[in-house]
Every structure is written in C-alpha cells, then in structure tokens.
Amino acid sequence: MWLRVLLVLAVASFVTGIARAQAPPPAFFEGRSNDELRALARDPHNDVLLRRTAATKLVLTLADAGQFDAAEAAGREFAKNVDARAITHIKAVRRRSDVNVVALLALGGVLGVAVLALVAARRRLKGAVAAVRRIAPVVAFFLVNLGLVGGYLASGYENGSPVPFLVLTALMLPLLVLFRVWSAVGSPHVAARAGRASAAVAATLALGFLVVEHVNPSYLEGFGL
C-alpha cells in the first residue's frame, strides 16, 4: 500500500517538475526591461528553462540594440545557461554593423564623387541625355528581370519575400541613370573608365546590402551577418 502511494507521489512530482520546467511563452517577456530580464536570469528560485530563456532574450536584445560589449558581457555572465545561438548572433550582428558602416561610406563616397564630376562637366550634360536614351531599353530589361524575376524566385522560398528586389529595383533606376551620365561626360581614358566601373560595382553592392538589411535582414544570415 505504502509502496503504491510513494510511487504515485514520485510520478506526480516528476510530472509537476516537467510542467514547471517548461519555458514561458514569448509574451511573458514582452515589455520587460534589460534589468528585469537579468533579474529573471539570476534568480535561483526560477526554473532552469525560465532563467535560460531570460538570459538568451537579454543577450539578443542587447545585440540587436547595438550594445555589443554589453551583450558579450551578458553572454559571459550566463555562459552556463544561455543558448549558444545567442552568442553566434552577437558576432553576426556586430559584423553586420561593420558592413553597414562600410556600405554607407562606399555609397556616399561614390555618389559624392559622381555629383562633383557632373558639376565639373555641367556644360556637357545636355549631350549626355542622348546616351541615357540609348541605354534605356537595356536598363528597362535589367530592372524588369531584377524586380519581377528576382522577386518571383525569392517568393518561392520559405519565408521569402519579393519586397527587397522591388525596393532595390526602384532605387537602382536613378543610380543607373547617374552612372550613365557620369560615363558620358567623364574622361574616356581606360583608367578613368575602370575607376567608374569599380565605383558603380561598389555602389550597387552597398545599396543592395542596405536594402536587404532594412527590408529583410534574414537574407543576410546565409552570409554570416
């Protein structure tokens, strides 16, 4: 008799422990400050999954806010009870932040140089209109393929979205016109043409990164960002 009672109590205790060890829903952490998350992660009276989830949420929140040093410090503080993916996330977001700075500098630098070149050659800008008209069909074909075809292919993947391609297409149109006008009024020497081509590639890559980062940064995860 007593053996059965003890067995029932043991099973009930085991089941209750599992129920208590279940991680709380995401809504439980919504609106909580970093100090509150840290307190939940430190409290020894909370079950291990609650402390683990709170610590992970704290690290991710700090990293996404750009507080990389604080996120790494929190990762070290709760190293024994934090999701390893949160530590990887810190490194990825830090790299993404560094690339963001480089992209902004590259895009701003190229646009600045291009505008200065056009101002210096403003007397020849009227002649550049014909050059833009000549490449209009090529530009249209390129943009249609980029926006529609690229967007269609992206939407075929799980959680994929055509929005980044559509936004990039809209922003590429004035950029392509600017580069074509710059080419038309710029120096015809090989070195100058190579420099403009390199600048165009750099600006296009920078713009593409910035668009994806702001519209759907999940696409950057495959690049470790």
ChimeraX attribute file (.defattr): number of C-alpha atoms within 10 A of each C-alpha:
attribute: neighborCount
match mode: 1-to-1
recipient: residues
	/A:1	6
	/A:2	7
	/A:3	8
	/A:4	9
	/A:5	10
	/A:6	11
	/A:7	12
	/A:8	12
	/A:9	12
	/A:10	12
	/A:11	12
	/A:12	12
	/A:13	12
	/A:14	12
	/A:15	12
	/A:16	11
	/A:17	12
	/A:18	10
	/A:19	10
	/A:20	15
	/A:21	14
	/A:22	12
	/A:23	16
	/A:24	13
	/A:25	10
	/A:26	9
	/A:27	8
	/A:28	10
	/A:29	16
	/A:30	8
	/A:31	8
	/A:32	13
	/A:33	12
	/A:34	16
	/A:35	10
	/A:36	14
	/A:37	20
	/A:38	21
	/A:39	14
	/A:40	21
	/A:41	26
	/A:42	16
	/A:43	12
	/A:44	10
	/A:45	9
	/A:46	14
	/A:47	16
	/A:48	17
	/A:49	17
	/A:50	19
	/A:51	24
	/A:52	22
	/A:53	22
	/A:54	27
	/A:55	28
	/A:56	26
	/A:57	21
	/A:58	27
	/A:59	30
	/A:60	24
	/A:61	18
	/A:62	18
	/A:63	23
	/A:64	14
	/A:65	10
	/A:66	15
	/A:67	15
	/A:68	18
	/A:69	13
	/A:70	14
	/A:71	25
	/A:72	19
	/A:73	12
	/A:74	20
	/A:75	23
	/A:76	14
	/A:77	14
	/A:78	19
	/A:79	16
	/A:80	10
	/A:81	18
	/A:82	24
	/A:83	17
	/A:84	12
	/A:85	10
	/A:86	21
	/A:87	20
	/A:88	13
	/A:89	19
	/A:90	25
	/A:91	17
	/A:92	18
	/A:93	21
	/A:94	18
	/A:95	13
	/A:96	20
	/A:97	15
	/A:98	12
	/A:99	16
	/A:100	16
	/A:101	12
	/A:102	13
	/A:103	21
	/A:104	16
	/A:105	14
	/A:106	19
	/A:107	19
	/A:108	14
	/A:109	15
	/A:110	20
	/A:111	18
	/A:112	11
	/A:113	14
	/A:114	21
	/A:115	15
	/A:116	13
	/A:117	17
	/A:118	19
	/A:119	12
	/A:120	12
	/A:121	14
	/A:122	11
	/A:123	10
	/A:124	15
	/A:125	15
	/A:126	11
	/A:127	12
	/A:128	15
	/A:129	14
	/A:130	13
	/A:131	16
	/A:132	19
	/A:133	13
	/A:134	10
	/A:135	13
	/A:136	14
	/A:137	11
	/A:138	11
	/A:139	17
	/A:140	12
	/A:141	10
	/A:142	13
	/A:143	21
	/A:144	15
	/A:145	15
	/A:146	17
	/A:147	19
	/A:148	15
	/A:149	14
	/A:150	19
	/A:151	19
	/A:152	17
	/A:153	12
	/A:154	17
	/A:155	14
	/A:156	11
	/A:157	9
	/A:158	7
	/A:159	9
	/A:160	16
	/A:161	19
	/A:162	18
	/A:163	19
	/A:164	24
	/A:165	24
	/A:166	19
	/A:167	15
	/A:168	20
	/A:169	21
	/A:170	12
	/A:171	15
	/A:172	19
	/A:173	14
	/A:174	11
	/A:175	17
	/A:176	18
	/A:177	18
	/A:178	18
	/A:179	19
	/A:180	20
	/A:181	23
	/A:182	21
	/A:183	21
	/A:184	20
	/A:185	20
	/A:186	18
	/A:187	13
	/A:188	11
	/A:189	9
	/A:190	9
	/A:191	10
	/A:192	13
	/A:193	14
	/A:194	12
	/A:195	12
	/A:196	21
	/A:197	14
	/A:198	13
	/A:199	20
	/A:200	21
	/A:201	13
	/A:202	17
	/A:203	23
	/A:204	20
	/A:205	15
	/A:206	21
	/A:207	20
	/A:208	19
	/A:209	22
	/A:210	20
	/A:211	19
	/A:212	18
	/A:213	18
	/A:214	9
	/A:215	15
	/A:216	14
	/A:217	15
	/A:218	13
	/A:219	17
	/A:220	15
	/A:221	12
	/A:222	7
	/A:223	9
	/A:224	13
	/A:225	21
